[in-house]
């Protein structure tokens, strides 16, 4: 049964890590300190991997589901979503480091 936003708001941390599953590998992980994370399990190249989608409530349930579907589309085309996320982040950092403002300030 899929998660609801009401159920996510009501859940309280316990002394152990809790996992509330939404489906297709997406789940909400509640840490004993009260942190709520959106990881997704997937398999690529015969290995099980995890992809972080953010923290709740900064990333809503609907946004987490959209990110899960985007990752599943990448998997369907043969691309590792974790590596794709790293490549996008590195390209953004590279572009920001070479901006006109940074060069002018140097």
Secondary structure, 3 states (H helix, E strand, C coil): CCCCHHHHHHCCCCCCCEEEEEECCEEEEECCCCCEEEEEEEEECCEEEEEEEEECCCCCHHHHHHHHHHHHHHHHCCCCHHHHHHHHHHHHHHHHHCCHHHHHHC
